[in-house]
Amino acid sequence: MKIYHTTAGIVIVDNGHCFLSLEKDWDVFINRDHLYRQLKEEVATLTRAGGPEWLEQQQILAPVGTQEIWAAGVTYLRSKTARMEESRDSGGATFYDKVYEATRPELFFKSVGSKVMGHRQPVRIRKDSTWNVPEPELTLVINSSGTIAGYTIGNDMSSRSIEGENPLYLPQAKVYDGSAAIGPCVLVSDKPLSPDTVISMSISRQNKTVFEGSVAISQMKRSHQELVDYLYRESSFAGGACLMTGTCVVPDNDFTLAAGDVITIHIEGIGTLVNTVAT
């Protein structure tokens, strides 16, 4: 089942049929215990609002309320290699090697929910950065008790020239207006996402593909629950949280985003998140 946050309300999609939930508050909705079971029970009581065509006519918002957005870094080998390459001149390369092998993962704050971009909304690159990339990431939707309620797609926009200059500049490289996009929906299932699930990303510039790549989430070094446990270890989230789980689809070092680029991220079973770099 999938849930969409729209201007019409919270839409539940089950077997291709769309239902408008009676619950209007996203935070209350996402924090219900045993969410999959409750969704099944709820749609049995609702009148169908329409099909896929009806949903396409709705304005889709980012599937967040007051949730904080966090991210995990260096969870894939390719990510570790890329971070070491960008930080070599600053002498910070060894830190990424160490965190990849360490027991404790790298976790960092990404955005408040109110600043997250949704499907087909613009993302930004910093004006004071010369090397900018999107990072396609499976994103966990976690309730207030630390249970994974569902899965969505995240775009962790990153200023690699700033992070590469000094690892202590990570917050500036990662946290700025238009630096986080999530959507288009949340996949809610009665079983964990298959490790064979593939994340793919393409970037087009003036209607020409300038990058594409894909990876299975089985290549991730850490488990989803391990990341959640560390995030919630000494922090509480009254409305829950979203956690981007890292990337392995990294453009080559000679690539940087430009205004007008279209970023398309697809995760099997969830859907496709599309964002354009603001001019």
KEPADREN-704163 format. One record per residue (C-alpha): residue number from 1; x, y, z. Coordinates in Angstrom, 3 decimals, m for minus. Example, Ala and Ser with C-alpha at 12.3 -4.5 7.8 and 13.67 -1.06 7.14 Angstrom:
REM residues 2
+-----+----------+----------+----------+
! seq !        X !        Y !        Z !
+-----+----------+----------+----------+
!   1 !   12.300 !   m4.500 !    7.800 !
!   2 !   13.670 !   m1.060 !    7.140 !
+-----+----------+----------+----------+
This chain:
REM residues 279
+-----+----------+----------+----------+
! seq !        X !        Y !        Z !
+-----+----------+----------+----------+
!   1 !    0.000 !    0.000 !    0.000 !
!   2 !    1.079 !    3.581 !   m0.603 !
!   3 !    0.125 !    6.820 !    1.094 !
!   4 !    0.310 !   10.271 !   m0.463 !
!   5 !    0.267 !   13.650 !    1.248 !
!   6 !   m1.826 !   15.912 !   m1.002 !
!   7 !   m3.697 !   19.189 !   m0.842 !
!   8 !   m6.903 !   17.127 !   m0.963 !
!   9 !   m5.848 !   15.202 !    2.137 !
!  10 !   m4.068 !   11.939 !    2.895 !
!  11 !   m4.604 !    9.468 !    0.063 !
!  12 !   m4.306 !    5.726 !    0.595 !
!  13 !   m3.660 !    3.677 !   m2.547 !
!  14 !   m4.551 !   m0.005 !   m2.351 !
!  15 !   m4.585 !   m2.260 !   m5.430 !
!  16 !   m4.740 !    0.761 !   m7.714 !
!  17 !   m7.717 !    2.306 !   m5.910 !
!  18 !   m7.452 !    5.666 !   m4.124 !
!  19 !   m9.130 !    6.408 !   m0.806 !
!  20 !   m9.202 !    9.664 !    1.150 !
!  21 !   m8.413 !    9.021 !    4.794 !
!  22 !  m10.685 !   10.531 !    7.423 !
!  23 !   m7.554 !   11.504 !    9.369 !
!  24 !   m6.344 !   14.957 !    8.302 !
!  25 !   m3.257 !   15.260 !   10.501 !
!  26 !   m0.191 !   13.662 !    8.879 !
!  27 !    1.652 !   13.309 !   12.190 !
!  28 !   m1.246 !   11.454 !   13.810 !
!  29 !   m1.709 !    9.321 !   10.704 !
!  30 !    1.909 !    8.182 !   10.380 !
!  31 !    2.315 !    7.462 !   14.090 !
!  32 !   m0.462 !    4.914 !   14.394 !
!  33 !    0.734 !    1.540 !   15.667 !
!  34 !    0.721 !   m1.373 !   13.208 !
!  35 !    0.194 !    1.087 !   10.354 !
!  36 !   m0.201 !   m1.496 !    7.580 !
!  37 !   m2.922 !   m3.351 !    9.439 !
!  38 !   m4.701 !   m0.129 !   10.305 !
!  39 !   m4.612 !    1.029 !    6.688 !
!  40 !   m6.179 !   m2.230 !    5.555 !
!  41 !   m8.904 !   m1.832 !    8.142 !
!  42 !   m9.483 !    1.799 !    7.205 !
!  43 !   m9.840 !    1.321 !    3.433 !
!  44 !  m12.453 !   m1.363 !    4.083 !
!  45 !  m14.676 !    1.389 !    5.533 !
!  46 !  m14.012 !    4.082 !    2.891 !
!  47 !  m15.609 !    4.903 !   m0.442 !
!  48 !  m13.186 !    4.883 !   m3.370 !
!  49 !  m12.227 !    8.401 !   m4.474 !
!  50 !  m10.871 !    7.330 !   m7.845 !
!  51 !   m8.038 !    5.622 !   m9.649 !
!  52 !   m4.564 !    6.626 !  m10.867 !
!  53 !   m6.002 !    9.342 !  m13.125 !
!  54 !   m7.714 !   10.977 !  m10.148 !
!  55 !   m4.467 !   10.903 !   m8.154 !
!  56 !   m2.540 !   12.542 !  m11.002 !
!  57 !   m4.905 !   15.505 !  m10.792 !
!  58 !   m4.035 !   16.132 !   m7.133 !
!  59 !   m1.190 !   18.325 !   m5.945 !
!  60 !    1.269 !   15.972 !   m4.260 !
!  61 !    3.168 !   17.336 !   m1.279 !
!  62 !    6.272 !   15.993 !    0.427 !
!  63 !    5.158 !   13.088 !    2.675 !
!  64 !    6.205 !   14.798 !    5.893 !
!  65 !    4.612 !   16.803 !    8.678 !
!  66 !    6.655 !   17.969 !   11.637 !
!  67 !    9.157 !   15.124 !   11.218 !
!  68 !   12.852 !   15.979 !   11.250 !
!  69 !   14.863 !   14.676 !    8.310 !
!  70 !   18.152 !   12.985 !    9.192 !
!  71 !   20.706 !   11.225 !    7.013 !
!  72 !   23.313 !    8.504 !    7.308 !
!  73 !   26.639 !    8.818 !    5.529 !
!  74 !   29.256 !    6.419 !    4.212 !
!  75 !   26.952 !    3.389 !    4.327 !
!  76 !   28.075 !    2.109 !    0.912 !
!  77 !   31.641 !    1.397 !   m0.239 !
!  78 !   31.265 !    3.712 !   m3.256 !
!  79 !   30.218 !    6.548 !   m0.970 !
!  80 !   33.272 !    5.993 !    1.213 !
!  81 !   35.537 !    6.091 !   m1.842 !
!  82 !   33.918 !    9.260 !   m3.185 !
!  83 !   34.192 !   11.067 !    0.150 !
!  84 !   37.859 !   10.083 !    0.488 !
!  85 !   38.549 !   11.418 !   m3.016 !
!  86 !   36.862 !   14.770 !   m2.376 !
!  87 !   38.665 !   15.257 !    0.980 !
!  88 !   42.158 !   14.072 !    0.011 !
!  89 !   43.659 !   17.554 !   m0.405 !
!  90 !   42.305 !   18.726 !    2.953 !
!  91 !   43.770 !   15.746 !    4.789 !
!  92 !   40.322 !   14.547 !    5.820 !
!  93 !   40.148 !   11.411 !    3.688 !
!  94 !   41.048 !    9.057 !    6.531 !
!  95 !   37.932 !   10.034 !    8.516 !
!  96 !   35.602 !    8.495 !    5.928 !
!  97 !   37.611 !    5.292 !    5.861 !
!  98 !   37.382 !    5.074 !    9.632 !
!  99 !   33.640 !    5.739 !    9.848 !
! 100 !   32.923 !    3.089 !    7.209 !
! 101 !   34.640 !    0.476 !    9.375 !
! 102 !   33.458 !    1.847 !   12.736 !
! 103 !   30.683 !    0.434 !   14.889 !
! 104 !   29.004 !    3.841 !   15.197 !
! 105 !   27.502 !    5.156 !   11.933 !
! 106 !   27.676 !    8.720 !   10.676 !
! 107 !   24.331 !   10.429 !   11.288 !
! 108 !   23.587 !   14.074 !   10.632 !
! 109 !   20.617 !   16.422 !   10.641 !
! 110 !   19.354 !   17.312 !    7.167 !
! 111 !   16.173 !   19.390 !    7.379 !
! 112 !   13.041 !   20.298 !    9.271 !
! 113 !    9.875 !   19.001 !    7.676 !
! 114 !    8.618 !   22.439 !    6.663 !
! 115 !   11.626 !   23.016 !    4.376 !
! 116 !   11.511 !   19.687 !    2.511 !
! 117 !   10.736 !   19.774 !   m1.208 !
! 118 !    8.272 !   17.287 !   m2.688 !
! 119 !    7.802 !   15.557 !   m6.033 !
! 120 !    8.244 !   17.988 !   m8.953 !
! 121 !    9.302 !   20.812 !   m6.643 !
! 122 !   12.649 !   22.585 !   m7.206 !
! 123 !   15.866 !   21.784 !   m5.397 !
! 124 !   18.840 !   24.130 !   m5.137 !
! 125 !   22.607 !   24.228 !   m5.376 !
! 126 !   24.595 !   26.648 !   m3.231 !
! 127 !   25.949 !   29.747 !   m4.962 !
! 128 !   29.215 !   29.437 !   m3.010 !
! 129 !   29.869 !   25.850 !   m4.105 !
! 130 !   31.611 !   24.729 !   m7.290 !
! 131 !   30.856 !   20.996 !   m7.117 !
! 132 !   27.277 !   19.912 !   m6.488 !
! 133 !   25.564 !   16.550 !   m6.803 !
! 134 !   22.276 !   14.871 !   m5.900 !
! 135 !   22.395 !   11.756 !   m3.759 !
! 136 !   19.531 !    9.255 !   m4.280 !
! 137 !   18.668 !    7.499 !   m1.040 !
! 138 !   16.175 !    5.025 !    0.296 !
! 139 !   14.508 !    6.908 !    3.139 !
! 140 !   12.980 !    5.290 !    6.206 !
! 141 !    9.778 !    6.747 !    7.640 !
! 142 !    9.963 !    6.081 !   11.386 !
! 143 !    7.268 !    6.608 !   13.995 !
! 144 !    7.769 !    8.158 !   17.429 !
! 145 !    8.496 !    4.793 !   19.045 !
! 146 !   11.338 !    4.021 !   16.631 !
! 147 !    9.451 !    1.563 !   14.424 !
! 148 !    9.962 !    1.706 !   10.665 !
! 149 !    6.480 !    2.578 !    9.387 !
! 150 !    7.312 !    2.776 !    5.684 !
! 151 !    9.747 !    3.678 !    2.937 !
! 152 !   10.096 !    6.642 !    0.603 !
! 153 !   12.656 !    8.247 !   m1.727 !
! 154 !   15.088 !   10.965 !   m0.685 !
! 155 !   17.333 !   13.344 !   m2.605 !
! 156 !   20.195 !   14.505 !   m0.388 !
! 157 !   21.551 !   17.499 !   m2.315 !
! 158 !   25.231 !   17.931 !   m1.465 !
! 159 !   27.929 !   20.557 !   m1.993 !
! 160 !   30.984 !   18.362 !   m2.392 !
! 161 !   33.445 !   21.224 !   m2.824 !
! 162 !   32.490 !   22.581 !    0.607 !
! 163 !   32.564 !   19.216 !    2.368 !
! 164 !   35.818 !   18.332 !    0.623 !
! 165 !   37.463 !   21.550 !    1.803 !
! 166 !   37.060 !   20.454 !    5.414 !
! 167 !   34.911 !   17.667 !    6.944 !
! 168 !   33.814 !   20.128 !    9.639 !
! 169 !   31.961 !   22.034 !    6.924 !
! 170 !   29.537 !   19.117 !    6.498 !
! 171 !   26.489 !   21.027 !    7.869 !
! 172 !   27.023 !   23.824 !    5.335 !
! 173 !   27.455 !   21.296 !    2.532 !
! 174 !   24.290 !   19.460 !    3.465 !
! 175 !   21.868 !   21.871 !    5.139 !
! 176 !   20.575 !   24.858 !    3.186 !
! 177 !   17.350 !   25.978 !    1.492 !
! 178 !   16.227 !   23.454 !   m1.118 !
! 179 !   18.774 !   20.821 !   m0.113 !
! 180 !   16.313 !   18.013 !    0.686 !
! 181 !   13.557 !   16.426 !   m1.368 !
! 182 !   11.347 !   13.489 !   m0.380 !
! 183 !    8.513 !   11.687 !   m2.146 !
! 184 !    6.368 !   11.037 !   m3.972 !
! 185 !    4.736 !    8.699 !   m1.440 !
! 186 !    5.354 !    6.303 !    1.427 !
! 187 !    5.290 !    2.575 !    0.789 !
! 188 !    3.708 !    0.763 !    3.738 !
! 189 !    4.128 !   m3.002 !    3.800 !
! 190 !    3.674 !   m5.899 !    6.179 !
! 191 !    7.258 !   m7.034 !    5.506 !
! 192 !   10.680 !   m5.355 !    5.174 !
! 193 !   11.812 !   m4.048 !    1.806 !
! 194 !   13.613 !   m6.704 !   m0.238 !
! 195 !   17.437 !   m6.359 !   m0.284 !
! 196 !   17.215 !   m6.863 !   m4.059 !
! 197 !   15.378 !   m3.537 !   m4.377 !
! 198 !   17.172 !   m1.281 !   m6.860 !
! 199 !   17.712 !    2.474 !   m6.590 !
! 200 !   18.332 !    4.229 !   m9.901 !
! 201 !   19.013 !    7.840 !  m10.807 !
! 202 !   19.289 !    9.762 !  m14.040 !
! 203 !   20.121 !   13.416 !  m14.638 !
! 204 !   19.076 !   15.180 !  m17.810 !
! 205 !   20.339 !   18.514 !  m19.121 !
! 206 !   18.567 !   20.187 !  m22.016 !
! 207 !   16.692 !   16.928 !  m22.695 !
! 208 !   19.919 !   14.907 !  m22.864 !
! 209 !   20.900 !   12.304 !  m20.272 !
! 210 !   24.206 !   13.322 !  m18.684 !
! 211 !   24.313 !   10.730 !  m15.907 !
! 212 !   22.614 !    7.486 !  m14.963 !
! 213 !   23.363 !    4.757 !  m12.476 !
! 214 !   21.746 !    2.184 !  m10.201 !
! 215 !   22.470 !   m0.084 !   m7.230 !
! 216 !   20.683 !   m2.686 !   m5.107 !
! 217 !   20.183 !   m1.750 !   m1.457 !
! 218 !   21.839 !   m5.051 !   m0.523 !
! 219 !   25.134 !   m3.209 !   m1.104 !
! 220 !   24.504 !   m1.171 !    2.044 !
! 221 !   26.950 !   m2.083 !    4.821 !
! 222 !   24.573 !   m1.353 !    7.716 !
! 223 !   21.051 !   m2.606 !    8.371 !
! 224 !   18.089 !   m0.264 !    8.457 !
! 225 !   17.280 !   m1.124 !   12.064 !
! 226 !   20.878 !   m0.500 !   13.111 !
! 227 !   20.684 !    3.051 !   11.743 !
! 228 !   17.317 !    3.660 !   13.407 !
! 229 !   18.585 !    2.360 !   16.741 !
! 230 !   21.513 !    4.784 !   16.711 !
! 231 !   19.309 !    7.706 !   15.678 !
! 232 !   16.880 !    7.053 !   18.531 !
! 233 !   19.528 !    6.050 !   21.068 !
! 234 !   19.644 !    9.404 !   22.874 !
! 235 !   17.098 !   11.420 !   20.891 !
! 236 !   13.315 !   11.452 !   20.950 !
! 237 !   11.048 !   12.419 !   18.069 !
! 238 !    7.499 !   13.256 !   19.112 !
! 239 !    6.212 !   13.136 !   15.539 !
! 240 !    8.668 !   10.541 !   14.283 !
! 241 !   11.508 !   11.105 !   11.841 !
! 242 !   12.674 !   10.371 !    8.311 !
! 243 !   16.129 !    8.884 !    7.819 !
! 244 !   17.971 !    8.935 !    4.494 !
! 245 !   20.132 !    5.809 !    4.472 !
! 246 !   23.056 !    6.836 !    2.272 !
! 247 !   23.931 !    6.560 !   m1.376 !
! 248 !   25.983 !    4.428 !   m3.723 !
! 249 !   24.986 !    6.132 !   m6.981 !
! 250 !   27.585 !    8.876 !   m7.273 !
! 251 !   28.376 !   10.862 !  m10.460 !
! 252 !   32.007 !   11.013 !  m11.585 !
! 253 !   34.236 !   13.652 !  m10.043 !
! 254 !   34.153 !   15.814 !  m13.186 !
! 255 !   30.356 !   16.194 !  m12.962 !
! 256 !   28.518 !   19.031 !  m11.251 !
! 257 !   24.865 !   20.011 !  m11.370 !
! 258 !   23.673 !   23.044 !  m13.285 !
! 259 !   20.513 !   25.121 !  m13.079 !
! 260 !   17.714 !   23.481 !  m15.050 !
! 261 !   18.995 !   19.916 !  m14.614 !
! 262 !   16.227 !   17.371 !  m14.040 !
! 263 !   16.967 !   14.729 !  m11.388 !
! 264 !   14.907 !   11.528 !  m11.587 !
! 265 !   15.224 !    8.974 !   m8.791 !
! 266 !   13.365 !    5.669 !   m8.947 !
! 267 !   13.135 !    2.951 !   m6.307 !
! 268 !   11.405 !   m0.295 !   m7.178 !
! 269 !    8.099 !   m0.710 !   m5.369 !
! 270 !    7.975 !    2.893 !   m4.195 !
! 271 !    7.906 !    5.084 !   m7.288 !
! 272 !    9.737 !    8.001 !   m8.869 !
! 273 !   10.829 !   11.318 !   m7.389 !
! 274 !   11.522 !   14.112 !   m9.899 !
! 275 !   13.101 !   17.456 !   m9.031 !
! 276 !   14.526 !   20.253 !  m11.170 !
! 277 !   17.498 !   22.360 !  m10.074 !
! 278 !   16.274 !   25.904 !   m9.548 !
! 279 !   17.601 !   28.642 !  m11.794 !
+-----+----------+----------+----------+
